[in-house]
Amino acid sequence: MSIKFLTFFVFLFFGVNSYSQYGYKPKHTNSNLGGWDKSNEFNKIDVEAINIVDLKAEFLNKTVTPIYVSKEFRENSYKNFYNDSRLKKLIKDETYKGLRSHASNGSGGTMVLYNPNNNYRILFGKRFKVVDISPMINKRHLANTDDSNYLFKLQNDEFGVIYYKYNSKFKSNVEIELF
């Protein structure tokens, strides 16, 4: 295949593609149609917003522990715990990282590179004191949402200070409970 032939097909592909998109006008007639920001998703009955005064009354200066999560849901839990207040460094379970045997009968079996996706093993059962609860402002990745997010500053002897991100739109979705 020559370079001229390849160049011709690249220009033909992009030319036809851009020409077909030029001057596109939507065919729908529903004027109330909007994007996700026009959705009434957060106005449902099952969504209860909570404010910072209630959070501070319930959690501030009290001992908390991460909630129990059944085994099948552990992979998607404990994703809101961070090592820094800028929410850039997730807490990661580094102890199970590496090659693991995939066989359940004790033989060598297939060796699999295992990288744990959750922090359940290192966080469950630990006790933390809630030192501070503050609203999250000036966070670039959260600035365009309509949610009210709060940052819990948690402290214990083993981890030191860690941070927990809480979305107050979902009152039942908090991953910590009073001890």
HUPE-V655022 format. One record per residue. N is the residue number from 1. RES is the residue in three letters. PHI is phi in radians with two decimals (999 if undefined). PSI is psi in radians with two decimals (999 if undefined). OMEGA is omega in radians with two decimals (999 if undefined). Layout:
n: [N/N]
res: [RES/RES]
phi: [PHI/PHI]
psi: [PSI/PSI]
omega: [OMEGA/OMEGA]
This chain:
n: [1/2/3/4/5/6/7/8/9/10/11/12/13/14/15/16/17/18/19/20/21/22/23/24/25/26/27/28/29/30/31/32/33/34/35/36/37/38/39/40/41/42/43/44/45/46/47/48/49/50/51/52/53/54/55/56/57/58/59/60/61/62/63/64/65/66/67/68/69/70/71/72/73/74/75/76/77/78/79/80/81/82/83/84/85/86/87/88/89/90/91/92/93/94/95/96/97/98/99/100/101/102/103/104/105/106/107/108/109/110/111/112/113/114/115/116/117/118/119/120/121/122/123/124/125/126/127/128/129/130/131/132/133/134/135/136/137/138/139/140/141/142/143/144/145/146/147/148/149/150/151/152/153/154/155/156/157/158/159/160/161/162/163/164/165/166/167/168/169/170/171/172/173/174/175/176/177/178/179]
res: [MET/SER/ILE/LYS/PHE/LEU/THR/PHE/PHE/VAL/PHE/LEU/PHE/PHE/GLY/VAL/ASN/SER/TYR/SER/GLN/TYR/GLY/TYR/LYS/PRO/LYS/HIS/THR/ASN/SER/ASN/LEU/GLY/GLY/TRP/ASP/LYS/SER/ASN/GLU/PHE/ASN/LYS/ILE/ASP/VAL/GLU/ALA/ILE/ASN/ILE/VAL/ASP/LEU/LYS/ALA/GLU/PHE/LEU/ASN/LYS/THR/VAL/THR/PRO/ILE/TYR/VAL/SER/LYS/GLU/PHE/ARG/GLU/ASN/SER/TYR/LYS/ASN/PHE/TYR/ASN/ASP/SER/ARG/LEU/LYS/LYS/LEU/ILE/LYS/ASP/GLU/THR/TYR/LYS/GLY/LEU/ARG/SER/HIS/ALA/SER/ASN/GLY/SER/GLY/GLY/THR/MET/VAL/LEU/TYR/ASN/PRO/ASN/ASN/ASN/TYR/ARG/ILE/LEU/PHE/GLY/LYS/ARG/PHE/LYS/VAL/VAL/ASP/ILE/SER/PRO/MET/ILE/ASN/LYS/ARG/HIS/LEU/ALA/ASN/THR/ASP/ASP/SER/ASN/TYR/LEU/PHE/LYS/LEU/GLN/ASN/ASP/GLU/PHE/GLY/VAL/ILE/TYR/TYR/LYS/TYR/ASN/SER/LYS/PHE/LYS/SER/ASN/VAL/GLU/ILE/GLU/LEU/PHE]
phi: [999/-1.46/-1.20/-1.17/-1.10/-1.12/-1.12/-1.04/-1.19/-1.13/-1.13/-1.12/-1.08/-1.20/-1.14/-1.15/-1.13/-1.24/-1.15/-1.23/-1.55/-1.19/1.30/-1.19/-2.13/-1.13/-1.69/-1.34/-1.99/-1.37/-1.36/-1.50/-1.20/-2.53/-1.49/-1.12/-1.25/-1.64/-1.24/-1.68/-0.99/-1.58/-1.81/-1.22/-1.18/-1.38/-1.83/-2.05/-1.30/-2.21/-1.79/-1.20/-1.13/-1.17/-1.10/-1.14/-1.13/-1.47/-2.00/-1.09/1.08/-2.10/-1.57/-2.21/-2.47/-1.09/-1.24/-1.32/-2.19/-1.14/-0.99/-1.26/-1.87/-1.18/-1.12/-1.81/-1.94/1.03/-1.60/-1.87/-1.80/-2.27/-1.53/-2.33/-1.31/-1.46/1.06/-1.79/-1.93/-1.19/-1.33/-2.20/-1.47/-1.57/-1.31/-1.69/-1.33/2.28/-1.38/-2.30/-1.35/-1.61/-1.47/-1.73/-1.70/1.65/-1.35/-1.02/1.02/-1.54/-1.53/-2.13/-1.33/-1.82/-2.26/-1.10/-1.74/-2.36/-2.02/-1.04/-1.12/-1.60/-1.77/-1.17/1.55/-1.41/-1.86/-2.25/-1.74/-1.41/-1.54/-2.69/-2.29/-2.38/-1.23/-1.57/-2.21/1.06/-1.80/-1.02/-1.37/-2.01/-1.15/-1.69/-1.72/-1.71/-1.46/-1.79/-1.82/-2.17/-2.01/-1.62/-1.77/-1.91/-2.45/-2.64/-1.25/-1.30/-1.67/1.39/-1.74/-2.24/-2.19/-2.17/-1.62/-2.19/-1.63/-1.35/-1.17/-2.03/-1.05/-1.54/-1.74/-1.28/-1.72/-2.21/-2.44/-1.17/-1.65]
psi: [2.16/2.83/-0.57/-0.72/-0.77/-0.74/-0.71/-0.80/-0.59/-0.84/-0.66/-0.79/-0.89/-0.58/-0.84/-0.70/-0.81/-0.61/-0.65/-0.44/-0.32/2.26/0.43/2.26/2.29/2.58/-0.11/2.68/0.00/1.94/-0.27/-0.04/2.28/-3.12/-2.90/-0.47/-0.31/0.00/2.63/0.44/-0.67/0.12/0.13/2.82/-0.58/-0.05/2.01/2.06/2.57/2.50/3.00/-0.49/-0.75/-0.69/-0.78/-0.67/-0.62/-0.66/-0.50/2.31/0.47/2.83/2.28/2.85/2.60/2.52/2.78/2.35/2.28/2.74/-0.67/-0.28/0.04/-0.49/-0.52/0.27/2.92/0.67/-0.06/0.34/2.25/2.74/-0.29/2.74/-0.24/-0.06/0.69/-0.51/1.77/2.60/2.25/2.48/1.75/-0.11/-0.50/0.16/2.41/-2.90/2.31/2.62/2.36/-0.11/2.50/-0.12/0.13/-0.23/2.96/-0.81/-2.71/2.31/2.27/2.38/1.98/2.23/1.84/2.42/-0.04/2.94/0.32/-0.75/-0.62/-0.35/-0.52/2.35/-0.16/2.56/2.36/2.57/2.29/1.93/-0.65/2.60/2.15/2.62/2.57/1.96/2.76/0.58/2.00/-0.70/-0.11/-0.05/-0.49/0.18/2.83/0.17/2.69/1.88/2.46/2.66/2.07/2.29/1.96/2.57/2.41/3.04/-0.62/-0.80/-0.33/-2.31/2.21/2.95/2.52/2.19/2.22/2.22/1.99/-0.13/-0.43/1.58/-0.58/0.03/0.24/2.37/0.20/2.70/2.76/2.51/999]
omega: [-3.07/-3.12/3.11/3.13/3.12/3.13/3.11/-3.13/3.09/3.11/3.11/3.14/-3.12/3.11/3.12/-3.12/-3.12/3.12/-3.12/3.14/-3.07/3.08/-3.13/3.04/-3.12/-3.08/-3.10/-3.11/-3.12/-3.11/3.12/-3.12/-3.13/3.14/-3.11/-3.13/3.09/-3.09/3.07/-3.09/-3.08/3.08/-3.14/-3.12/-3.06/3.12/3.13/3.09/3.11/-3.10/-3.02/3.13/3.11/3.11/3.14/3.12/-3.08/-2.95/-2.98/3.14/3.09/3.14/-3.14/3.07/3.07/-3.08/3.06/3.10/3.14/-2.95/-3.09/-3.13/-3.07/-3.11/-3.10/-3.13/3.09/3.12/-3.05/3.11/-3.05/3.07/-3.09/-3.09/3.10/3.10/3.12/-3.06/3.08/3.01/-3.08/3.06/-3.09/-3.03/-3.12/-3.09/3.08/-3.12/3.13/3.08/-3.11/-3.10/3.14/-3.08/3.08/3.11/-3.11/3.10/3.13/3.08/-3.07/3.04/-3.03/3.07/-3.04/-3.11/-3.12/-3.10/-3.06/-3.06/-3.09/-3.08/-3.06/3.12/3.12/3.12/-3.14/3.02/3.11/-3.08/-3.08/3.00/-3.10/3.07/-3.14/3.09/3.12/3.02/-3.02/-3.09/3.10/-3.01/-3.05/3.12/3.11/-3.11/3.01/-3.09/3.13/-3.12/3.09/3.04/-3.08/-3.11/2.94/-3.04/-3.07/-3.08/-3.01/3.13/3.02/-3.06/3.13/3.13/-3.10/3.07/-3.02/3.09/-3.08/-3.06/-3.10/-3.06/3.11/-3.06/3.07/3.11/3.11/-3.13/999]
